[in-house]
Amino acid sequence: MQTIEIDILNPKVLSILENLVDLELIRFKEKSKDDFLKLVNKIRNNSDIEINEDEIAYEVKAVRKSRNEGK
């Protein structure tokens, strides 16, 4: 089985996709907000480095500064 993510540009395509579901050719899988948290926790568990809130804030400020300089 292959899983892909698609962006639907025209809402009319939903009826086509629903027909494919009825034919049991595809299925919809709902994503939950917990999926993101699971991913974050997985990344954290695989990291040897601990980062604190001050370090995160510093990185965010650095990225914002570099973006603003590019304008």
C-alpha positions, 0 to 999 in steps of 0.5 A: 500500500502506498500513502500520498498526500494531495492538495485538492484545488477544485472541490468537485474532485471530492465526489470523484474521490468518494466514488473511489472510496465506494468502489473500495479502491482508496480510503480516506485517513483522517489526520489528528492533531496528535500526529504532530505531537507524536512526530515532535516527541519522536524527534526529541527522543532521537536527539542527543541534545537537549534544548531549553526555551531560551535557546529556542527563543534565540533561534527564532529571533535569529531566523526572524532577523535574517528574514527581515534583512532579506526584505 
